[in-house]
């Protein structure tokens, strides 16, 4: 039921037409910003409203206010004014419209009342506060050229900034202020309140101090381009609807299928473009401008669809792909811009206000677009003409908005420009000067759009601009050492020079190649850019040219000189950059793509095969051992994933030599047993290359009985049970893990003729088992079956004879057998004889065995003779023998040397 409110009779405020909506009045709530004390008396409470008054609604018996009649019609006895026609009060025959007449009138009048009361509240805050307070109670604070009005607090002796709780009824004021209030005073105050509310909604709190200086210019241009973009979107959507057939009697299912196909194909572009995410960080302006161009191109194609309805799906799919790609790029680069605007780290607020501004632009653009679309209708030429004008506005505003952005982070181009100017003049250019100079597309000189400035940059020199452009073309950040190093000497020179750095820099084929180490940080990348700039400065101004990697890394070389300067000056340049407003915590790099397999290292130590012609000798591929050698030089650990990749490569090319080297590197650099999956791949590699012996050794190195038995079973199933080499390997494996019974089973299971390797493996197992009598039995059995012994067999048997307590009788028989076979002069046999005779105190026999062959005596034989002298107390002979060892250049073992010192004293040895 419609209601009307009447003010109390004591009210001195002029009653607005039709109704008055009254709520409990609210007072001005101050917010503290100052602590200045001043005596103050609080304002009196309102007199015409009791403090307990609640919101009430009363229906007045008065007739509604009838506006001026602007026209009449004499038919039907109905109402003859526009008010009755709008409210339906003149149609007496229609009871439904009569029931709603009061509701419509109330709605219209409530809108007028709200506007009037809003204006009254603004006037009350402005004029009432000025009239009720003395001039002595008002203070103006001047800060940064801005004047702020301060009033005295009601409850404390301080000055505060007044703020208004939005009240629907004004504060009471004097009769003078009420009588002087007019429409001319209401409108300006209403405009001020609306403007303040709009700024609170659209701008970050604390503006302009909370954002950077380029925020407002960017927001204004962005608002205009947002309107233009939305107008283009409306026109494109209308054209798509005409093209798909909506409104022309088309089947809705067919139209829906076409629309889904158009959008579904377009979604793939987002997935594809996600791989370029790093590019968006390095050059957000250029990519954002490219996204806007892509979006306009998509709109243009969509507007053309009504002219080619039979090509709706391909044209719509291409347009959808462009719009999806543009949306992805815009969302990715928007965060870069907002992060630069947040001067007080208020990222979320800046983003929120940016989205609010975008919504306002879109709303205005939609309204303008709808109005324009109603005028154009289905006319494709008019749509294209309108689209062309809107697109020009859109792109112009885009260029202006991006030119106003001042990015404070350092990408390769901005870093080259800053460091180049610093090296030339000793000054760091400002953020605005560098951003004004940076093109949107540094890699495309023909499209290098720059701000149109009437005044040239005073600080940036032409030499610095040329240096930045040249370095951008010659820089390769993230190169591979395998693409640069040609010899081991060059690798050692680079690694020694940059051992304390997180990067390696050299010049190769006119390119500045920067290799990033595993421990490289963002600071190291920024330091490498300073190093590159100084290298270019040396070439340009001093005339230094690269000679070779080895010479450049040496004393007085180009790389050595530049690195010393960088170590001395980089921190100063970084500090000056921070003072100029740059973010110098690192570099935004654009890494080069990495290939999966390295094949560009030239190995001069490898000789080409006989089938290699002269035209192919210069192309030498990288092997797995080359990769491991480089990693060892760099000091990097080799992960399991890299081992697996190299094993796959050796298995694919069936390279047995590289497989053996790879397994040797794996065994040497692993303290613990490798994981099972890696061992399985090693076994597959050896078996694929035909290296069954190495497969056995790989299995034996793990000392895993279960795994060894599995391999043993697989070999038997594969038909290798009678293979002599496999059998000897299995016997040795079971001996290492002290499973001697399994070793005997393998020995007895070999049905073919056993060779000396099998018998020697059996003897070694008996020695490890310390069953020395069995060793002699097996040795005698070898002679009975006609197996010719070798030096390894005699070495094992002699070590067993040295531990049999028979005063050397067995050893003498074995010695006689070795002389008979002509093996007594072999180094292994000779060393075993000296050791055996020395254990039993037969020094003369040991000396005769030692003197048999002077040319083949090795270090082990010399130390065995020295041990024989020391163990039997022949200290004088031991000292003489020690001098003989030093004369021929044989180094004695530290164990026997220390024992001789303890027995004879250090003074004798010093003489």
Buried (B, 14 or more C-beta within 10 A) or exposed (E): EBEBBBBEEEBEBEEBEBBBBBEBBBBBEBEEEBEEEEEBEEBEEBEBBEEEBEEEEEEEEEEBEEEEEEEEEEEEEBBBBEBBBBBBBBBEEEEEBBEEBBEBBBEBBBEEBEEBBBBBBBBBBBBBBEEBBEEEBBBEBEEEEEEEEBBBBBEBEBBBBBEBEEBBBBBBBEEEBBEEBEEEBBEEBBEEBEEEEEEEEBBBEEBBEBBBEBBBBBBBBBBBBBBBBBBBBBBBBBBBBBBBBBEEEEEEEEBEEBBEBBBEBBEBBBEEBEEEEEBBBBBBBBBBBBBBBBBBBBBBBBBBBBBEBEEBBBBBBBBBBBBBBBBBBBEBBBBBBBBBBBBEEBEEBBBEBBEEBBEBBBEBBBBBBEEBBEEBEEEBEBBBEBBEEBBEBBBBBBBBBBBBBBBBBBBBBBBBBBBBBBBBBEEBBBBBBBBBBBBBBBEEEEEBBEBEEEEEBEEBBEBBBEBBBBBBEBBBBBBBBBBBBBBBBBBBBBBEBBEEBBBBBBBBEEBBBBBBBEEBBBBBBBBBBBBBBBBBBBBBEEEBEBEBBBBBBBEEBBBBBBBEBBEEBBEEBBEBBEEBEBBBEBBBBBEBEEEEEBEBBBBEEEEEEEEEEEEEEEEBBBBBBBBBBBBEBBEEEBEEEBBBBBBBBBBEBEBBEBBBBBBEBBEEEEEEEBEEEBBEBBBBBBBBBEBBBBBBBBBBBBEBBEBBBEBBEEBBEEEBBEBBBBBBBBBBBBBBBEBBEBBBBBBEEBEEEBBBBBBBBBBBBBBEBEBBEBBBEBBEEBEEEEBEBBBBBBBBBBBBBBEBEEEBEBBBBBBEBBEEBEBBBBBBBBBBBBBBBBBBBBBEBBBEBBEBBEEEBEBBBBBBBBBBBBBBEBBEBBBEBBEEBEEEEBEBBEEBBEBBEEEBEEEEEEE
